[in-house]
Amino acid sequence: MSLNELSMLSIIKKQYLFKIKSYTGALSALLTAQLIALLFSFNGSGSSSSGSSNISFSIQYYSANIVIMFTMIWAFIMAVLITTKAYRNDDFVFITNRFSSHVANYLYLITLSIIGGVTAMLSGFLLKVMMYYFFGTDYLFLSSPHLAAFDYIQGVIGTIFYLVLLCSLGYLVGTLVQWQRIFILILPAFFVGSLLFGARIPGQIELITSVFQFFIFESSFILFLLKVVLTVGLLQAATLALSNRLEVR
């Protein structure tokens, strides 16, 4: 056994491949969430109408926004679940430590984010095709091919980064709960309480709103990517520091 030297990269690779092959239920949950979101998307994301004495028309807008929203919820929940004791015990079949397990989990969540981001954006095309062929939509308008391709690629990248950000947040929340169970009550109470009573506390609602605006309303795509990368790095550093405080086996 002394001749078998294991490198950190090989351990991380084995754990990562194990999670990809074993945790297939995450993809089933993703498919279910996106199908439910498609049902909610049949009413469209907006509409407008106009007309005169001789002609009238109405426009219904269809997009993947609702599917993306459901996918974000799925990503957050999956990140929380992977921190639970049942999932952590699976790592004990390998020679491992906190760091290798943490990196393997993070690579697995990035993989889920890529799959979720691509499928969520593709659902927008599926929705338009379904409305045209099965629900009697008379005309279907798309932007120019070059502009549509650029917007789609940018949308896929942006969605993936949002999912990675939510996975990092969910991973931190799950680690906090595993560290101290009291956070099961503290975190929801803080969030709900901030929404309900923030209007009575000067600056509270503005603080919560600014956190969302910091990412959502960024006009520069490159700056948005940098914000997400830096925030994810801070969240992962905090998660790794907290995971070292968890009980050992």
Order of alpha helices (4+ residues) and beta strands (2+ residues): alpha-alpha-beta-beta-alpha-alpha-alpha-alpha-alpha-alpha-alpha
